[in-house]
Amino acid sequence: MSRPSPMVVSPWRPTAAYLRAVGVGAALVLASVLTGRPNLLVLGLPLVVLACWARVLRPDSTPTVDVAAGPLRLRESGTAQWAAQVSPVNGVEHAVADLDHDEWLVPHTSAPAIGLAPGRSTRAAEQALQLGTTLRPLRWGARRAGPALVSLTSAFGAYRFAPAPQPSRLVTVLPQPAVFDSKAPVPHPSGLVGPDRGRRPGDGTEFSGIRPFQVGDRLRRVHWPVSLRTGRLQVVTTYADQDSEVVLVVDALSSVGGGPDGTASSLATSVRAAGALAEHHLRRGDRVALTAVGGARPVRIPARSGTRHATRLLEALSTLEPMPMPRTRRRRLELGIRGGSFVLAVTPVLSDELITVLFGLVGRGLTVVAVDTLPDRADLGAGDLRVGADPADPLADLAWRMRLLEREAVVRRLQAAGIPVVRWAGPGSLDPVLRQLGARAGRPTGVRR
């Protein structure tokens, strides 16, 4: 005696419309038989026939849903693809995917992804149905694509299959650096290699001058044409080939400005400006370090060079979120910047903690330049005041204007202490200041020949 086969529970569940059609159709047919009214039979019989037909076409297999998203790391100007593959599709007439997403990672269209199966009569189990959409980042950072709900329906919408919600995928959006280029040299080069020549003569390839021979000079430095003409040994002197250590200090203590209309906040401008400065100096062969003051998580990357280091800096910048510094850390805020470094502080000049640190760096003899990233006055409003005031308060705008007046006084104090405050304006915005600093240090201000 053979054992009865176990009952297989189908994952397909009847929809409310199917149950309603069965109930209403059966009730009308029964009422027609009992009352002898053929008009009720005409109304109910099509519903019964369609319900029986939909029951025959019910899918007999359990579909699987595979979700893929890529690339998982992209620039702000790029796009990410989210796709769901449903297989097998025999008996599936419609497929709908509802994707939840981060507010800064949006699809090109807000409608759900809908797909049609390639023919209801196809019974090939190996066929698959593709559902997908293109996601476009609005801002850098760690963005979430998902979770997603996928719903499959059979013929006439009679049966529905809804698998478990698909897990979300994390997409890292790197900031798109602003366009920046500078022909001015870095004020304080140090090291042994790089495009910037040193302030003092040394072993290198950049011509400095010709002087009389001294004890200890190498014979290969003797310039024979000038020596024969003057009757005394003359040697060629050169500037030492050196590189520079550039330290980027990004202010993540607060963020003002910005909005859904596309205007960039002060932190967004700071991140893009820092990325542009890092890529520029790395292309020149300098070593670049990154330190963030404030933010949700500490960021401190030592000075390195190369293309991989540029990607590492952009990844670190993409994690910055505005957050004030705890009071316990304010008292012992140290950036750990070595002597001889060139410091570029990218800040809206609104944080007292960072301004105090900048005064301390100048007191140690470091060269510091503050890059102002506060948005234009037209992009600011009363709602941008970050002191806990109600944006609807009529005094909020007055308080914000008073805060800007205090900021102007701080800018004058920084400039009086020897810290230039330069408005970020893209290519060439730092050239005049860098040339002045180079002349102050007594080194050539021309570009390398």
RODO-2510 file (C-alpha; in nm, 4 decimals, decimal comma):
residues 449
     n   res          X          Y          Z
     1     m     0,0000     0,0000     0,0000
     2     s     0,1513     0,3273    -0,1084
     3     r     0,1683     0,6204     0,1266
     4     p    -0,0383     0,9249     0,0375
     5     s     0,1749     1,2093    -0,0904
     6     p     0,2016     1,5035     0,1475
     7     m    -0,0138     1,8027     0,0688
     8     v     0,1815     2,0832    -0,0919
     9     v     0,0673     2,4264     0,0229
    10     s     0,0810     2,6694    -0,2658
    11     p     0,2370     3,0095    -0,1923
    12     w    -0,0146     3,1685    -0,4258
    13     r    -0,3077     3,3199    -0,2375
    14     p    -0,6428     3,4210    -0,3906
    15     t    -0,6998     3,7909    -0,4128
    16     a    -0,9993     3,9785    -0,2767
    17     a    -1,1233     4,0399    -0,6307
    18     y    -1,1150     3,6664    -0,7069
    19     l    -1,3028     3,5771    -0,3890
    20     r    -1,5567     3,8488    -0,4596
    21     a    -1,6110     3,7204    -0,8147
    22     v    -1,6638     3,3650    -0,6888
    23     g    -1,9025     3,4731    -0,4148
    24     v    -2,1096     3,7131    -0,6243
    25     g    -2,1206     3,4797    -0,9272
    26     a    -2,2284     3,1768    -0,7198
    27     a    -2,4921     3,3854    -0,5389
    28     l    -2,6410     3,5151    -0,8637
    29     v    -2,6525     3,1654    -1,0230
    30     l    -2,8145     3,0213    -0,7109
    31     a    -3,0690     3,3052    -0,6964
    32     s    -3,1504     3,2501    -1,0639
    33     v    -3,2185     2,8799    -1,0043
    34     l    -3,4329     2,9454    -0,6975
    35     t    -3,6323     3,2342    -0,8361
    36     g    -3,6428     3,1292    -1,2005
    37     r    -3,5090     3,4623    -1,3237
    38     p    -3,2753     3,4126    -1,6228
    39     n    -3,1451     3,7699    -1,6028
    40     l    -2,9627     3,6822    -1,2810
    41     l    -2,8038     3,3854    -1,4570
    42     v    -2,6793     3,6162    -1,7339
    43     l    -2,5116     3,8360    -1,4720
    44     g    -2,3582     3,5617    -1,2589
    45     l    -2,2524     3,2996    -1,5128
    46     p    -1,9637     3,5063    -1,6659
    47     l    -1,8192     3,5601    -1,3205
    48     v    -1,8290     3,1884    -1,2462
    49     v    -1,6711     3,1008    -1,5818
    50     l    -1,3884     3,3539    -1,5336
    51     a    -1,3255     3,2275    -1,1805
    52     c    -1,2990     2,8687    -1,3033
    53     w    -1,0704     2,9736    -1,5866
    54     a    -0,8446     3,1683    -1,3476
    55     r    -0,8313     2,8622    -1,1211
    56     v    -0,7113     2,6497    -1,4112
    57     l    -0,4392     2,9039    -1,4996
    58     r    -0,3139     2,9327    -1,1412
    59     p     0,0696     2,9011    -1,1317
    60     d     0,1957     2,5671    -1,0011
    61     s     0,5496     2,6708    -0,9045
    62     t     0,7127     2,8923    -0,6410
    63     p     0,8992     3,1859    -0,7986
    64     t     1,2289     3,3105    -0,6590
    65     v     1,3299     3,6754    -0,6490
    66     d     1,6956     3,7813    -0,6755
    67     v     1,7829     4,1461    -0,6129
    68     a     2,1025     4,3120    -0,7334
    69     a     2,2159     4,6734    -0,7051
    70     g     2,5220     4,8208    -0,8599
    71     p     2,7551     4,9873    -0,8504
    72     l     2,7621     5,0106    -0,4717
    73     r     3,0093     5,3015    -0,4896
    74     l     2,9609     5,5923    -0,7273
    75     r     3,0093     5,9661    -0,7638
    76     e     2,7366     6,2245    -0,7196
    77     s     2,7146     6,2637    -1,0952
    78     g     2,6685     5,8886    -1,1519
    79     t     2,3705     5,6578    -1,1322
    80     a     2,3025     5,3216    -0,9700
    81     q     2,0910     5,0400    -1,1097
    82     w     1,8478     4,8443    -0,8927
    83     a     1,7181     4,5227    -1,0510
    84     a     1,5047     4,2276    -0,9410
    85     q     1,4942     3,9016    -1,1344
    86     v     1,1903     3,6764    -1,0998
    87     s     1,2142     3,3137    -1,2110
    88     p     1,0360     3,1052    -1,3196
    89     v     0,7611     3,3163    -1,4726
    90     n     0,5194     3,0518    -1,6002
    91     g     0,1714     3,1619    -1,5027
    92     v     0,2860     3,5101    -1,3934
    93     e     0,0994     3,7868    -1,5710
    94     h     0,2103     4,0980    -1,3826
    95     a     0,4991     4,1800    -1,1511
    96     v     0,5305     4,4978    -0,9444
    97     a     0,8247     4,6091    -0,7303
    98     d     0,7880     4,8859    -0,4737
    99     l     1,1323     5,0158    -0,3753
   100     d     1,1908     5,2135    -0,0603
   101     h     1,4912     5,4414    -0,0824
   102     d     1,6878     5,7120     0,0920
   103     e     1,5648     6,0692     0,0541
   104     w     1,8943     6,1582    -0,1145
   105     l     1,8865     5,8580    -0,3523
   106     v     1,5803     5,8803    -0,5724
   107     p     1,4706     5,7005    -0,8913
   108     h     1,4227     5,8885    -1,2153
   109     t     1,0474     5,8189    -1,1909
   110     s     0,8431     5,7821    -0,8734
   111     a     0,6191     5,5099    -1,0186
   112     p     0,6804     5,1486    -0,9083
   113     a     0,8663     4,9124    -1,1378
   114     i     0,6127     4,7089    -1,3344
   115     g     0,6890     4,4183    -1,5662
   116     l     0,4835     4,1984    -1,7927
   117     a     0,5576     3,8314    -1,8349
   118     p     0,6549     3,7326    -2,1916
   119     g     0,3345     3,5452    -2,2761
   120     r     0,1000     3,3641    -2,0390
   121     s     0,1058     3,0491    -2,2454
   122     t     0,4806     3,0026    -2,2046
   123     r     0,5689     2,7170    -1,9726
   124     a     0,9492     2,7376    -1,9903
   125     a     1,0716     2,7340    -1,6321
   126     e     1,4091     2,8812    -1,7228
   127     q     1,2639     3,2141    -1,8368
   128     a     1,3066     3,5104    -1,6046
   129     l     1,1404     3,8466    -1,5644
   130     q     1,3529     4,1565    -1,5086
   131     l     1,2344     4,4472    -1,2948
   132     g     1,4564     4,7494    -1,2491
   133     t     1,4965     5,1212    -1,2085
   134     t     1,7755     5,3783    -1,2159
   135     l     1,8649     5,5568    -0,8936
   136     r     2,0155     5,9023    -0,8987
   137     p     2,1977     6,0427    -0,5921
   138     l     2,1203     6,3969    -0,4862
   139     r     2,3987     6,4199    -0,2307
   140     w     2,7110     6,2360    -0,1179
   141     g     2,7057     5,9991     0,1783
   142     a     2,6020     5,6460     0,2689
   143     r     2,2662     5,5969     0,0987
   144     r     2,0166     5,3112     0,1284
   145     a     1,8382     5,1411    -0,1618
   146     g     1,5609     4,9234    -0,0233
   147     p     1,4005     4,7297     0,1284
   148     a     1,1810     4,6360    -0,1654
   149     l     0,8448     4,4626    -0,1918
   150     v     0,7843     4,2449    -0,4987
   151     s     0,4312     4,1344    -0,5863
   152     l     0,3351     3,8805    -0,8585
   153     t    -0,0167     3,8190    -0,9874
   154     s    -0,1567     3,5450    -1,2097
   155     a    -0,4080     3,5694    -1,4944
   156     f    -0,7043     3,8023    -1,4341
   157     g    -0,5457     3,9077    -1,1025
   158     a    -0,6913     3,5999    -0,9341
   159     y    -0,3887     3,4843    -0,7350
   160     r    -0,1093     3,6819    -0,5769
   161     f     0,2368     3,5847    -0,4601
   162     a     0,4211     3,8203    -0,2227
   163     p     0,7614     3,6968    -0,1043
   164     a     0,9380     3,8369     0,1978
   165     p     1,0663     4,1967     0,1672
   166     q     1,3980     4,2072    -0,0119
   167     p     1,6868     4,3425     0,1989
   168     s     1,8229     4,6909     0,1455
   169     r     2,1566     4,7635    -0,0180
   170     l     2,4005     5,0307     0,0990
   171     v     2,5281     5,2593    -0,1755
   172     t     2,8278     5,4809    -0,0991
   173     v     2,8042     5,8080    -0,2906
   174     l     3,1378     5,9861    -0,3182
   175     p     3,1330     6,3652    -0,3405
   176     q     3,1839     6,5180    -0,6816
   177     p     3,4761     6,7562    -0,6279
   178     a     3,4346     7,1061    -0,7564
   179     v     3,6492     7,2237    -1,0443
   180     f     3,9730     7,3675    -0,9068
   181     d     4,3150     7,4478    -1,0419
   182     s     4,5965     7,6657    -0,9173
   183     k     4,9298     7,7709    -1,0642
   184     a     5,0641     7,9154    -0,7409
   185     p     5,3151     7,7056    -0,5436
   186     v     5,2638     7,5816    -0,1891
   187     p     5,4265     7,8127     0,0704
   188     h     5,6238     7,5625     0,2804
   189     p     5,7510     7,2581     0,0903
   190     s     5,9311     6,9863     0,2844
   191     g     6,0584     6,6468     0,1857
   192     l     6,2685     6,5232    -0,1036
   193     v     6,0511     6,4926    -0,4138
   194     g     5,7751     6,6851    -0,5844
   195     p     5,7042     6,9748    -0,8185
   196     d     5,7620     7,2550    -0,5628
   197     r     6,1196     7,3721    -0,5234
   198     g     6,2591     7,4581    -0,1832
   199     r     6,3211     7,8007    -0,0388
   200     r     6,6932     7,7333     0,0059
   201     p     6,9590     7,6045    -0,2348
   202     g     7,0193     7,2322    -0,2253
   203     d     7,0562     6,9176    -0,4304
   204     g     6,8037     6,9308    -0,7116
   205     t     6,7432     7,0072    -1,0768
   206     e     6,5968     7,3604    -1,0632
   207     f     6,8597     7,6222    -1,1539
   208     s     6,9323     7,8786    -0,8816
   209     g     7,2490     8,0625    -0,9831
   210     i     7,6304     8,0548    -1,0283
   211     r     7,8744     8,1354    -0,7485
   212     p     8,2468     8,0916    -0,6766
   213     f     8,3739     7,7488    -0,5820
   214     q     8,3837     7,6659    -0,2090
   215     v     8,5397     7,3809    -0,0170
   216     g     8,3033     7,0816    -0,0264
   217     d     8,1421     7,1572    -0,3620
   218     r     8,1171     6,8666    -0,6016
   219     l     8,3280     6,8784    -0,9150
   220     r     8,0300     6,7876    -1,1305
   221     r     7,8783     7,1230    -1,0313
   222     v     8,1635     7,3207    -1,1841
   223     h     8,0475     7,5419    -1,4706
   224     w     8,3507     7,5398    -1,7006
   225     p     8,2479     7,8074    -1,9541
   226     v     8,2033     8,0704    -1,6806
   227     s     8,5155     7,9458    -1,4968
   228     l     8,7343     7,9870    -1,8075
   229     r     8,5909     8,3315    -1,8780
   230     t     8,6425     8,4630    -1,5229
   231     g     8,9638     8,2773    -1,4403
   232     r     8,8138     8,1338    -1,1169
   233     l     8,6222     7,8158    -1,0553
   234     q     8,2463     7,8760    -1,0643
   235     v     7,9790     7,6206    -0,9618
   236     v     7,6101     7,5918    -1,0441
   237     t     7,3649     7,6051    -0,7534
   238     t     7,0144     7,4577    -0,7600
   239     y     6,7009     7,4633    -0,5529
   240     a     6,6188     7,1450    -0,3652
   241     d     6,3394     6,9408    -0,5223
   242     q     6,0831     6,9035    -0,2475
   243     d     5,7196     6,8117    -0,1964
   244     s     5,4638     6,9654     0,0363
   245     e     5,2461     6,8241     0,3108
   246     v     4,9005     6,9753     0,2807
   247     v     4,6576     6,9236     0,5698
   248     l     4,2877     6,9706     0,4932
   249     v     4,0816     7,0612     0,7997
   250     v     3,7077     7,0346     0,7299
   251     d     3,4568     7,1998     0,9619
   252     a     3,1710     6,9536     1,0255
   253     l     3,0456     7,1161     1,3446
   254     s     2,7449     7,2742     1,1727
   255     s     2,5797     7,3206     0,8365
   256     v     2,3819     7,6211     0,7172
   257     g     2,1966     7,6898     0,3963
   258     g     2,0887     7,4370     0,1391
   259     g     1,7469     7,3004     0,0676
   260     p     1,5329     7,0836    -0,1574
   261     d     1,5618     7,3398    -0,4371
   262     g     1,9157     7,2272    -0,5064
   263     t     2,1134     7,4960    -0,3225
   264     a     2,4192     7,3541    -0,1483
   265     s     2,4660     7,3853     0,2263
   266     s     2,7906     7,5038     0,3815
   267     l     2,8936     7,1461     0,4644
   268     a     2,8187     7,0247     0,1120
   269     t     3,0284     7,3091    -0,0296
   270     s     3,3068     7,2314     0,2188
   271     v     3,3130     6,8636     0,1228
   272     r     3,3239     6,9369    -0,2505
   273     a     3,5873     7,2061    -0,2019
   274     a     3,8023     6,9748     0,0118
   275     g     3,7748     6,7034    -0,2526
   276     a     3,8826     6,9474    -0,5246
   277     l     4,1788     7,0711    -0,3197
   278     a     4,2860     6,7152    -0,2390
   279     e     4,2760     6,6027    -0,6014
   280     h     4,4644     6,9135    -0,7139
   281     h     4,7527     6,8696    -0,4695
   282     l     4,7707     6,4955    -0,5245
   283     r     4,8031     6,5558    -0,8993
   284     r     5,0968     6,7852    -0,8243
   285     g     5,2669     6,5102    -0,6262
   286     d     5,2088     6,6607    -0,2798
   287     r     5,1155     6,4606     0,0256
   288     v     4,7653     6,5347     0,1567
   289     a     4,6190     6,4655     0,5012
   290     l     4,2568     6,5063     0,6121
   291     t     4,1145     6,5954     0,9515
   292     a     3,7477     6,6617     1,0244
   293     v     3,6444     6,8673     1,3264
   294     g     3,3065     6,7568     1,4577
   295     g     3,0769     6,5252     1,2689
   296     a     2,9081     6,2019     1,3682
   297     r     3,2337     6,0033     1,3566
   298     p     3,5976     6,1124     1,3841
   299     v     3,7884     6,1373     1,0568
   300     r     4,1670     6,1633     1,0545
   301     i     4,3691     6,0321     0,7600
   302     p     4,7489     6,0686     0,7584
   303     a     4,9355     6,2307     0,4737
   304     r     4,9874     6,0101     0,1690
   305     s     5,0046     6,0555    -0,2068
   306     g     4,8746     5,8730    -0,5105
   307     t     4,5458     5,7972    -0,6837
   308     r     4,4309     5,5403    -0,4278
   309     h     4,4783     5,7952    -0,1538
   310     a     4,2486     6,0353    -0,3424
   311     t     3,9721     5,7734    -0,3410
   312     r     4,0308     5,7131     0,0281
   313     l     3,9935     6,0842     0,1030
   314     l     3,6685     6,1041    -0,0938
   315     e     3,5297     5,8031     0,0916
   316     a     3,6121     5,9697     0,4235
   317     l     3,4512     6,2963     0,3113
   318     s     3,1335     6,1107     0,2126
   319     t     3,0811     6,0021     0,5750
   320     l     3,0678     6,3545     0,7188
   321     e     2,7452     6,4641     0,8797
   322     p     2,7035     6,7891     1,0775
   323     m     2,7205     6,7345     1,4505
   324     p     2,8487     6,9574     1,7326
   325     m     3,1459     6,8420     1,9334
   326     p     3,0860     6,7109     2,2884
   327     r     3,1925     6,9460     2,5631
   328     t     3,4491     6,6971     2,6936
   329     r     3,6308     6,6960     2,3584
   330     r     3,6290     7,0743     2,3166
   331     r     3,8733     7,1249     2,6031
   332     r     4,1348     6,8902     2,4574
   333     l     4,0858     6,9438     2,0856
   334     e     4,4165     6,8690     1,9149
   335     l     4,4560     6,8147     1,5430
   336     g     4,8018     6,6583     1,5637
   337     i     4,9444     6,8638     1,2752
   338     r     5,3201     6,8498     1,2386
   339     g     5,5399     7,1555     1,1974
   340     g     5,6093     7,2691     0,8428
   341     s     5,2703     7,1626     0,7128
   342     f     5,0489     7,3837     0,5011
   343     v     4,6990     7,3934     0,6540
   344     l     4,3858     7,4601     0,4491
   345     a     4,0864     7,5025     0,6817
   346     v     3,7618     7,4598     0,4862
   347     t     3,4978     7,6206     0,7053
   348     p     3,2015     7,8622     0,7011
   349     v     3,3790     8,0480     0,9873
   350     l     3,0982     7,9940     1,2355
   351     s     3,2542     7,7505     1,4858
   352     d     3,4364     7,8987     1,7827
   353     e     3,6173     7,5704     1,8517
   354     l     3,7833     7,5537     1,5127
   355     i     3,8709     7,9236     1,5142
   356     t     4,0514     7,8768     1,8455
   357     v     4,2482     7,5866     1,6989
   358     l     4,3465     7,7965     1,3959
   359     f     4,4863     8,0689     1,6217
   360     g     4,6889     7,8021     1,7999
   361     l     4,8308     7,6675     1,4714
   362     v     4,9447     8,0145     1,3664
   363     g     5,1058     8,0578     1,7071
   364     r     5,3131     7,7457     1,6374
   365     g     5,4434     7,8998     1,3152
   366     l     5,2326     7,7045     1,0672
   367     t     5,0933     7,8596     0,7509
   368     v     4,7128     7,8526     0,7643
   369     v     4,4586     7,9600     0,5030
   370     a     4,0851     7,9626     0,5813
   371     v     3,8634     7,8757     0,2833
   372     d     3,5231     8,0378     0,3396
   373     t     3,2340     7,8146     0,2289
   374     l     2,9369     8,0043     0,3710
   375     p     2,6595     8,0208     0,1068
   376     d     2,5650     8,3518    -0,0486
   377     r     2,3260     8,5754     0,1354
   378     a     2,0564     8,5016    -0,1232
   379     d     2,0741     8,1306    -0,0372
   380     l     2,0363     8,1886     0,3362
   381     g     1,7179     8,2499     0,5286
   382     a     1,5817     8,2703     0,8776
   383     g     1,5327     7,8956     0,8770
   384     d     1,9095     7,8458     0,8478
   385     l     1,9762     7,9733     1,1983
   386     r     2,1230     7,6789     1,3933
   387     v     2,0745     7,8048     1,7492
   388     g     1,7440     7,6341     1,8213
   389     a     1,5282     7,9292     1,7157
   390     d     1,1905     7,8769     1,5596
   391     p     1,2029     7,9619     1,1871
   392     a     0,8569     8,1167     1,2189
   393     d     0,9822     8,3563     1,4899
   394     p     0,9966     8,7123     1,3495
   395     l     1,3126     8,7710     1,5541
   396     a     1,4958     8,4780     1,3923
   397     d     1,6035     8,6856     1,0921
   398     l     1,7315     8,9608     1,3205
   399     a     1,9272     8,7080     1,5266
   400     w     2,0806     8,5611     1,2114
   401     r     2,1932     8,9042     1,0909
   402     m     2,3545     8,9668     1,4293
   403     r     2,5330     8,6331     1,3980
   404     l     2,6689     8,7359     1,0580
   405     l     2,7989     9,0612     1,2076
   406     e     2,9838     8,8610     1,4733
   407     r     3,1255     8,6442     1,1967
   408     e     3,2626     8,9485     1,0145
   409     a     3,4441     9,0516     1,3332
   410     v     3,5955     8,7017     1,3610
   411     v     3,7117     8,7182     0,9976
   412     r     3,8915     9,0457     1,0705
   413     r     4,0598     8,8894     1,3744
   414     l     4,1783     8,5944     1,1679
   415     q     4,3224     8,8212     0,9006
   416     a     4,4944     9,0354     1,1632
   417     a     4,6556     8,7200     1,3071
   418     g     4,7975     8,6267     0,9662
   419     i     4,5282     8,3816     0,8558
   420     p     4,3916     8,4816     0,5145
   421     v     4,0204     8,4146     0,4695
   422     v     3,9511     8,3357     0,1033
   423     r     3,6056     8,2994    -0,0452
   424     w     3,5737     7,9657    -0,2263
   425     a     3,5202     8,0438    -0,5939
   426     g     3,6700     7,7481    -0,7797
   427     p     3,9764     7,7643    -1,0053
   428     g     4,2322     8,0313    -0,9202
   429     s     4,0559     8,1503    -0,6050
   430     l     4,3596     8,0749    -0,3858
   431     d     4,6324     8,1952    -0,6241
   432     p     4,6710     8,5540    -0,4931
   433     v     4,6936     8,4382    -0,1320
   434     l     4,9403     8,1571    -0,2089
   435     r     5,1653     8,3957    -0,4008
   436     q     5,1614     8,6442    -0,1131
   437     l     5,2460     8,3707     0,1367
   438     g     5,5268     8,2457    -0,0880
   439     a     5,6721     8,5963    -0,1171
   440     r     5,6442     8,6436     0,2591
   441     a     5,8409     8,3222     0,3132
   442     g     6,1149     8,4439     0,0798
   443     r     6,0737     8,1781    -0,1844
   444     p     6,0129     8,2192    -0,5603
   445     t     5,6543     8,2806    -0,6598
   446     g     5,6824     8,1740    -1,0248
   447     v     5,5718     7,8395    -1,1556
   448     r     5,8182     7,5673    -1,2290
   449     r     5,9782     7,6015    -1,5694
***
